[in-house]
Amino acid sequence: MTRNDLRPPLPVVVLISGNGSNLQAMIDGMRSGDLPIEIRAVFCNRPDVYGLERARQAGIPAIVVDHKAYPDRRAFDEALAARIDEFEPGLIVLAGFMRILTPEFVGHYAGRMLNIHPSLLPEFTGLNTHQRALDVGRKEHGVSVHFVTADLDGGPVIARSRVEITSDDDADSLARKVQIKEHRLYPAVVAMYAKGRLELRRSSVFLDGDPLVKPVDIE
């Protein structure tokens, strides 16, 4: 038995805005024992999305904090953080959470919030990444997991997975390729964090105690 085997499951809160396929990958990993986490709650800013049903089916509290009920982004983020903190998470996992977060929210969870983005960061921050990669003639595309900072999709990248762009790809086919990679990459990075292997020190990622010189490539 290793030291990591003695760690209790890491308490995690997952934030979603839609279908929740990456949430499902986390649930599956938790159930199989491959992912040493305890998902204590799933939060969504939109009611009636399928990701909430995924949480309910797994017996996980599914909580809606509707951004439309708040006068501005700051009020929403304050309410969301207050509810999240009731579950005492060690890690916040953004899994398709389509809200720009305030610096105050990000600072509150500094070093313990991850996001997944469908591009090989730092390329193609923001939306419509698959079409943009096609438009500029990229031969390679992919997905990245990074620590969240106040810069949109600009936090230090931890790991990436790559896909080849072929001549018959369109944005939809490319999205499907990337999503397959997402469901492997994100649980792998969350597992690293849960096992105490990952740390954010100021703006630098450390893996197993050493500075991460370049993002890890995970197939």
Residue pairs with C-beta under 8 A, 6 or more apart in sequence:
4 36
4 195
4 196
7 36
7 194
7 195
7 196
9 30
9 36
9 37
9 38
9 194
10 36
10 37
10 38
10 90
10 91
10 193
10 194
11 37
11 38
11 40
11 87
11 88
11 89
11 90
11 91
12 26
12 37
12 38
12 39
12 40
12 89
12 90
12 91
12 92
12 93
12 190
12 194
13 39
13 40
13 41
13 42
13 43
13 84
13 87
13 89
13 91
13 92
13 93
14 23
14 26
14 39
14 41
14 42
14 43
14 55
14 92
14 93
14 95
15 42
15 43
15 44
15 45
15 92
15 93
15 94
15 95
15 97
16 23
16 42
16 43
16 44
16 49
16 51
16 52
16 95
16 96
16 97
17 44
17 45
17 46
17 49
17 51
17 96
17 97
17 98
17 99
18 46
18 49
18 50
18 51
18 96
18 98
19 49
19 50
19 51
19 96
20 42
20 49
20 50
20 51
20 52
20 54
20 55
20 95
20 96
21 96
21 179
21 182
21 183
22 95
22 96
22 116
22 182
22 183
22 186
23 42
23 51
23 54
23 55
23 95
23 96
24 54
24 183
25 182
25 183
25 184
25 186
25 187
26 35
26 37
26 39
26 93
26 95
26 186
26 187
26 190
27 39
27 54
27 55
27 58
27 60
29 35
29 37
29 187
29 190
29 191
30 37
30 38
30 39
31 58
34 187
34 191
35 187
35 190
35 191
35 194
36 191
36 194
36 195
37 91
37 190
37 191
37 194
39 55
39 58
39 60
40 60
40 61
40 87
40 88
40 89
41 55
41 60
41 61
41 62
41 63
41 84
41 87
42 51
42 52
42 54
42 55
42 60
42 61
42 62
42 63
43 63
43 64
43 65
43 80
43 83
43 84
44 51
44 52
44 62
44 63
44 64
44 65
45 64
45 65
45 66
45 67
45 76
45 80
45 97
45 98
45 99
46 64
46 66
47 64
47 66
51 95
51 96
52 62
52 64
53 62
55 61
55 62
56 62
61 87
63 83
65 76
65 79
65 80
65 83
67 73
67 76
67 99
69 76
70 76
70 79
73 99
73 100
73 102
74 102
74 104
76 99
77 101
77 102
77 104
77 105
78 104
78 105
80 105
81 105
81 108
81 109
84 92
89 112
90 112
91 112
91 113
91 114
91 190
91 193
91 194
92 109
92 112
92 113
92 114
92 148
93 113
93 114
93 186
93 190
94 113
94 114
94 115
94 116
94 148
95 116
95 186
96 116
97 115
100 152
101 148
103 150
106 113
106 148
106 149
106 150
107 150
109 148
110 149
110 200
111 147
111 199
111 200
113 147
113 148
114 145
114 146
114 147
114 148
114 158
114 186
114 189
114 190
114 193
115 145
115 146
115 147
115 148
115 153
115 155
116 143
116 144
116 145
116 182
116 185
116 186
117 125
117 129
117 143
117 144
117 145
117 146
117 153
118 129
118 130
118 143
118 175
118 178
118 182
119 125
119 129
119 133
119 141
119 142
119 143
119 144
120 140
120 141
120 142
120 143
120 144
120 160
120 162
121 144
121 146
121 153
121 157
121 160
122 154
122 157
123 133
124 132
124 133
125 152
125 153
125 154
126 152
126 153
128 171
129 141
130 141
130 171
130 172
130 174
130 175
130 178
131 171
133 141
133 165
133 174
134 165
134 169
134 170
134 171
134 174
138 165
139 164
139 165
140 162
140 163
140 164
140 165
141 162
141 163
141 165
141 174
141 177
141 178
142 160
142 161
142 162
142 163
142 178
142 181
143 160
143 161
143 178
143 181
143 182
143 185
144 157
144 158
144 159
144 160
144 215
145 157
145 158
145 159
145 160
145 185
145 186
145 189
146 153
146 155
146 156
146 157
146 158
147 155
147 156
147 158
147 200
147 205
148 155
149 155
149 156
149 203
156 200
156 203
156 204
156 205
156 212
157 205
157 215
158 189
158 192
158 198
158 205
158 207
158 212
158 215
158 216
159 185
159 188
159 189
159 215
159 216
159 217
159 218
160 185
160 215
160 216
160 217
160 218
161 181
161 182
161 184
161 185
161 217
161 218
161 219
162 181
162 217
163 174
163 177
163 178
163 181
165 174
169 177
184 218
184 219
185 218
188 218
189 198
189 218
192 198
192 207
197 207
197 208
198 205
198 206
198 207
199 205
199 206
200 206
204 211
204 212
205 211
205 212
206 212
207 216
